Amino acid sequence: MRRAAAAVFAAAWLAFAPAPAAASDLSRMAPMIDVQGLIEGDVTLAGGRIAVEAEIAGDLVATGASIGIGAATSVARNVFLFGGEIAMAGRYAQRVWAAGGEVVLDIAAAGDVSLAAGRVVVGPNTRIAGKLRVWSPDPPLIHASAEIAGGVAYAPGDVANAVDALLGYVGAILRWGFTFAVWATAILLAAFAPGFVAACAEAIAARTGAVLLWGVCLVFGLPFLILLSAVTLVGLPLAGALILVLGFGLGLGYALAAAAIGIWGLRLLGRSTDPALFWRLAAVFAGLVALAALRHIPVAGTVVLAAAFVFGLGAASREINRRMR
């Protein structure tokens, strides 16, 4: 769990970190990374085992299973480390922030040092001009010779459990946000684009095979493109954009599937010819309620949800493509 917590911190930072723009910056992603010499810009690293023995004029950001920062290292700006095992020596001019399963320090830092780890060890050569902040299940092991001018602030707690709780809250917010967006989209489509909704519903019924093909290609093709884009740091912005496109597409598909169910219900009631706004909204609401109820059926609910995404997105993309020709 502690390694999982470090991985979550790493993934979150990498997902929002901008790609380096300056020619003097260094960015690497590899299973084994060794950085030495003088780096005049920022350093961004992601890998399995990372070793740094360098003079860095900018920030140092690294995520990996094992991170080792040598005694000859100096960093002029901030340091952000995320890993399973982190061992740090060297000199640091500004803030140091590290999260991992185990963090071992033997550093000289001019600013504050903040650590979140399962185990924290502070070595005898440590000299911290600012404050040392520690979040860990157990108190940090601080050598008697270590000097911390700003004092130590220790907050007991399991980092992995804290991350799990945070992810739970974030997941709940995303689920409710997605549900609200889907319902709002369905209602807006029924109110302002009844022709588009009717055309999508007709396509699902009359062109089932073509709609299914469109939907499968998009629902499974976009995640594949996201994985390909995320392989390199340069492709991360594109991967982020594709994730947004996929999320919007799935929401639109679900909303259209609910609207299609509502339209088919209107036809059963004999109101298939240009129904009034009230009936359109009532039909969409009924379709959304029906899908929400079906989703809670074990096994079958998962199939229904997948079908709604695939057929709804397939019908929408096919109809948009037809209208743009």
N, C-alpha and C positions, 0 to 999 in steps of 0.2 A: 504493500500500500504506500509506503514511503517513496519508493521509486515511482509509483504511479502518480503521486502528488507532484514530484519533480517534473515528470513528463507533462502533466497538465500545465504547470507554470511555463514550461518551455514552449508547448504548443500555442498557448495563449499569446506569448510574446511574439513568436515568429509569425503568427497569423496577422498581427497588426503592425509589425515592424516595417518601416519603409525600406525599399531597396537602396543600397548605397549609391550615391551619385558621384562623389568626388573620385578622381583618378587615383588619389593617394590612399583611399580606403582599401581594406582587405576583407574579402568575403570568401569563405570556404565551406563546403559541405562534403564530407567524406567519412568513411569508417574510422580512419586514423588520420589525425591532423597534428602537425608539428610546426609551430610558428616561432621563428627566431629573427634576430636582427632589429633594425629600426623601421617602425611603421609610422608614417607621418600623418595618418588619418585614423578613422575608426576601424575597429576589428570586429567582425561578426562571424561566429563559428558555430557549426552544427555537425555533430558526428558521434562516433562511439567512444573512442579514446582521444582526448585532446590534451596536448602538452604545449605550454607557452613559456618561452624564455626570451622576452623581447622588450624593447622600449617603445611604448605606444603613446602617440601624441594626442589621440582622441579617446573615445569610449571603447571599452572592451565588453562585448556581449558574447556569451558562449553557452551552449546547451549540449550535454552529452552524458553518456553513462558514467564516464570517469573523466574528471578534469583536474589537471595538475598545473599550477602556476609556479614557476621557478623563482628562486631568490634573486636572480638578476633582472627580473621583470619590474618595470615601472610604468604606471598608467597616469597620464596627465589629467584625465577626466573621470567620468563615472564608470563603475564596474557592475555588470549584471550577470550572474552565473546561475545556471539551473542544471542540476545533474543528480546522478545517483550517489557518487562519491566525489567530494571536492576537497582538494588539498591546496592551500594558498600560502605563498610566501611573496616577498617583493615589497615594493613601495607604491603607495596610492595617494594621489593628491586630493581627490574629492571623495564622493560617497561610494561605499561598497555595499552591494546587496546580493545575497546568495541564498539559494533554496535547494535542498537536497536531502538524501537519506542520511548522509554524514558529512559534516563540514569541519575541517581541521585548519586552523589559522596559525600563522607565524609571520605576521606582517607588520609593516609600518604604515599607518593610515593617518592622513591629516584631517579627514572628516569623519562623519558617523559611519558605523558599520551595522547593518541590519541582517540578521540570519534567521532563517526558518528551516529547521531540520529535525530529523529524528534524534540526532546526537551531535553535540557541538563540543569541540576541543580547542582551547586557546593555548598556544605554545609559549615557551619562555621568552622568545625574542619579540613578542608582540608589543607594539607601541601604538596606541590609538589615542589621537588628540581629541576626538569627539566622544560620542556615547556609543556603547555597544548595546544593541537591542537584540534579544534572543526570544524566539518562539519555538518551544521544544517540549516534548513530554517530560524530560528530565532537565535539571539545572545544568548549565554549561560547566565543563571541566576546565577551570582556569588555572594555569600554572602560577605559582607564587611570584615568579619573576616578571610576569606580564604587567604592563603599565597601561591603564585605561583612564585617561584624564577626566572624561565626562561621566564616568561611572557605568554601571551595568543595569539595564532594565530587562528583567526576565518575566516572560508571560508563559506560564505552564499551559500546555495543550498539545494535542496530537495534530500535527499539520495535515496528515492524510485525512483524518476525520473532518477537519475544518474545510478542506478542499471538497470533500464529498458533500458536506452540507451546503456549501456555496453552489456547487453544481446542481444540487437538488432545487435550490431557489431559482437559479437561472433557468433550469429546465421547465419549472412551473410557469415562469414568466413567459418563456418562449411558446409554450403550449397554449396558454391563454391568449397571448398576442396573435398567434397563428389562427386560432379559432375566431377571434374577433375580426381579423382581416378577411378570412374566408367568408364569414357571414355578411360583412359589409360589402364585399365584392359581389356576392351573389345577389344581394338586394339592389345594388347599383346597376348591375347588368340587367336585371329584370325590369327596372324602372326606365333606364335610358337606352338600352340596347336590346330590345325584345327580338328584333330581326336576327341579330347575331346569335342570340341564345336559341331561337327556334331553328336556325340553320344548323347549329351544332347538335341539337337534339335529333334533328332529321338525319344528320350524317351518322350518328351513333346507331340509329335504327336501320338505315338503308345502306350504309357503307361500312359495316362493322369491321370487315377485314382491313380495309385501308386505314380506318381510324386506329385500330389496334396496332398496326405497323408503325404509324406515326408516333403513337404514344410510347410503345416499347423502345423505339430508337431514341426518343428524348429522355425518358425516365432512366434508361440504363446507359445511354451514350454520354449524357452530361456528367455523371459521376466519374466515368472513365476519363473524360477530358480534364476534370478537376484533378484527378490523381496524376495525370501526365504533367499538368502545369505546376503542381506542387513539388515536383521532384527537385527543382532548382529554386534558389532564392529569387532569381529574376522573374520566375513565373508565378510567384506567390500572389502578386496583385491580380493577375488574370484568374488564378484559382479563386480568389475572393470574389471577383466579379461573377464568375460562373456559379458560385454557391448562391449568390443573391438571385441570379437568373433562375436557377433550379428551384429555389424556395418560392419565388413569385409564380413560376410555372405550375408547381404542384398545388399552390393555393388556388390559382385560376382554374386548374383542372377539376379540383374538388368542388369549387363553386359551380362550375358548368354542369358537372355530373348531378349535383343536387337540383339545379334548375331544370335539367332534362327530365329528371324524375317527376318534378312538378308539372312540366308541360304534358308528359304522358298521362298524368293524373287528370289534368284538365280535359284532355281528349276523351278520357273515359266518361267524364261528366258532360260531354257534348259541348264544350266551350273552346274548341280548337281554333276558331277563326277570330283572330285579333281580339283576345280577351282584354277586358278593362284593366286598369292599373291595379285595382284592388285584387282582382283574381290572379294577376301575375305575381304580385307580392305574396299572396296567400299560398300560391302553388310552390313558390321557391321556399318559403318558410316550411311548408310541409315536407318538401324534399330534403331540406337540411335536417329536420327532426328525424326523418326516416333513416337517413344515412348515419346520424349520430346514434340512433338506437341499434342499427345493424352492426355498428362497429364494436359493440360490447358483447357480441355473441362470440364465444370461444372459437378459435380457428377460423370459422366462417367470417367473423368480423375483420380479420386481417386480409382475407381474400377480397371482401367488399371494399375495404379501404384502398387496396392496391388497384382494383378495377376502376374505382372512382378516379384515382390519379391518372392511370394510363388512358382510359377512354376520354376523360374530360380534357386532359392536355392534348391528346391526339386529335380530338375534334376541334379544339381551339386552334392549334397550329395548322391543321389542314384547311380550316375555313379562312384563316388569315392569309395563308399562302394563295388560296383561290381568289381572294379579293384583291391581292396585290398584283396578280397577273394581268 
